[in-house]
């Protein structure tokens, strides 16, 4: 093989060349016991001795052979000069060298071969072709009966090239460019390791302003190392990369050409358009980029992690993963976890995001926590499992599963579901209608909270539905039933509330003077509405019969209506009341000092 150190031309030995005339030939043979085997053959159309003693050979062709007679390499030079004193051959013209099997070739203009230290220097327009067979994985072929899948071949271009046979090291300098299947690279200097004995390229090292294009990835750095054994390219020296609108970096970038895998190790970062992370609402609120907001090109997601791996349709981020959604300089939302996997379909369309290990998703005053979060792009659903919990302002909750429908802006909590919220807020909504804060006490500063327990609940922008063993624990009341629905009808206004509880309704309420109230029935409907002309605060309790018991009053009827605005009780039709009250046969009675808690 060329092994690049090749004894390109013969040296004085047992035979001498014929100088002058046509058809120049010179053969050199191996030492015994292979003295009959030709070692090299130099041919030329003409050889002319120069005044300085050197020999000029035109149309030179040089071939070398192994001890078994197999061809090793072929060298062609239209013109060269042989210097026996310096033991060198040189030329200012072109040179072409190729192994007998055609797996390695080099050509250029202006060369010098120095026999003393077995080095070759090509000074201009260097072009090297390395066949795929020289880039194969040695370890793979050594441990299996089947040949390893060959890597793609490469071409190397440069201004200069120097090779040392003893070390097997070749150095390309000046405008270095490497080209291969789905790969191009440029650098100021390129070092290859091609030992003579191995007949195989071991490695490439590119340095000084390295640029690499692999598949659709454009990367830069100060040093790139390629191993033929692994078919990996490692880029270091503050490396960065870019794929269309995505970009990133790390302490080290690794390209696996065989498996088409790209990795970033150490302080890894990735930046991409926000829409790449799925529907609005995952990390930023829907409509965040509307109105007078910056253009969509300024809305991006940045992911930081210890390392990540990009494959054709999968991206995996590991260790201390932090995701931030930014609109210009404004943080819209963020997520942290220990492991995150993105699955893509088609042309980089997000299919699924799976975040694991202490997941925290935050957005303004909202937060989700869980052991695992899974987002599906086709459905717009975010599922949180593993002790999932949520918080929105002063509200919070938990369950066995938290499912968020980002498109509809709905949240389902299932399995031992709990919701905690300010007691005054729940009172405003409906359930403390029979109690009231103490005189002069501000509802906003009581720092009291209520909890709602159920098997599951569904929260939407204008409604909330609690199902399965619903219990309300409130500082002024307790409530129990199978299902509670909270509504905020937009046609009623912002302060309107409608609450429906059924069946098996039981509630206990205590007013500010310590008097208790208990109601039971099949269904209770509470309506709260304020307009410019009237205030409606009605609780309609139905049952067979419905019962309302106060400290000094008990009433039963199929329908009992509490008009909380006028503090009156209505029991149409046949009813039964007993206790301390006015002795009058009427279906409307004033309630004893009863007030509405809001």
Secondary structure, 3 states (H helix, E strand, C coil): CCCCCCCCCCCCCCCCCCCCCEEEEEEEECCCCCCCCEEEEEEEEEEEECCCCCEEEEEEEEEEECCCCCEEEEEEEEEEEEECCCCEEEEEEEEEEEECCCCEEEEEEEEEEECCCCEEEEEEEEEEEECHHHHCCHHHHHHCCCCCCCCCCEEEEECEEEEECCCCEEEEEEEEEEEECCEEEEEEEEEEECCCCCCCCCEEEEEEEEEEEECCEEEEEEEEEEECCCCEEEEECCCEEEECCEEEECCEEEEECCCCEEEEEEEEEEEEEHHHHCCCCCCCCCCCCCCCCCCHHHEEEEEEEEEEEECCCEEEEEEEEEEEEEECCEEEEEEEEEEEEEEEECCCEEEEEEEEEEEEEEECCEEEEEEEEEEECCCCEEEEECCCEEEECCEEEECCEEEEECCCCEEEEEEEEEEEEEHHHHHHHCCCCCCCCCCCCCHHHCCCEEEEEEEEEEECCCEEEEEEEEEEEECCEEEEEEEEEEECCHHHCCCCEEEEEEEEEEEEEECCCCCEEEEEEEEEEEEEEECCCCEEEEEEEEEEEEEEEECCEEEEEEEEEEECCCCEEECCCCCEEEECCCCCCCCEEECCCCCCCC
